[in-house]
């Protein structure tokens, strides 16, 4: 059994300036004011005419894809975002007894969030029992889609989420909030910080301002 931390990677190439200019052009099409484009004032235009006025439909004209490596429980929260497309590692078709999976299951570590040593011990025992039961089912002749019923909720799952700029705003509002689950914040908060760095203005006031993960 392998234990890993949660992680993410931005799969799309992000050029913040190009994204902002495209969003401005889309918005200006509504007013037929394309002649008013000024490269030095794009951020000001988007802030005042789009973000402050709530004209967020214009932010739907650019898509960004992110790969999350999280546990199955966290994926259940991610897929609640309706205006997005998903590609998720399938326990129906993935057979973790195969060499490409190193003949073991991989789980996402929750121990940093456990308050007691006893809790961490119980979690470890369950992961080992889950792996043992899963492989026993396969050895008994069951298919992966049946044996998966033995798999722990901490099982690693890779999921690619593709969503537009506006839907990512909603994602961060919900998942980078101080009220979100700590394992969700473990990936949502650093991702939000990257979005703020790569795409000016749009995500400055979304989610927890500091977005630090409290253990």
Steps between C-alpha positions, in 0.01 A plus 500: 500500500624845409404813694521838324395861567229663293620710207395676181642619170365759257478321166410801287753755382409822675596839358320740732535803273357316201211365705410845631520658155276229354244541778502877447445454126206267566347752739553793265318311227183552701541877477681499163777701663793295372667826393536585867746218574807633679763247607591714800142512626380142451514419871312820587231424242446146629494612861252784451285375213497125566591407857351796688178496298452124525509459120674166556355324197788651301742291708360182347693551177823332611557147635772376736577135585648384831604150607431421867652204683279461806303234684163372384315709758645823366409408142138477613518868593679603182240346267224697672602790277255457215639732231814296442626187328673215683725205424550283808709192572255210499504224759286294263776471245819558702635175643744593774656153500661581164865599462417851376355566846802331667257231618377711787239761582593863554326704767502871581636579843251640750726459803608866509137588575451238772505648851619186677755226457222249551308649207805470275548138611137411426527661155813301416343174612198562278711577191697179540183298557340659193794410278506144634127451442517651149778266386329203665188573294706514180678176587161340558413578139294815540531784249644837606155659477379260770818494709495880518228478765782416740701811417543776754363852452862618532588331169694731269297629207625712213235728357531764228257789533449731203299812572466855383643799684167577663444147631850500651392813690210303646731204571737716703216677677377163627817290528757758611270628770601468864186286539610242240627154591873513587593244234313707241682814613829311475477525121253787451699759694837462325318472167321828570833664581633382162193630318542838672862510384435386143175687428486857636189655654250217448570297816625771734182514707392136475534250784691541824727809459796332668400148398732324739424138589459454874589154632 
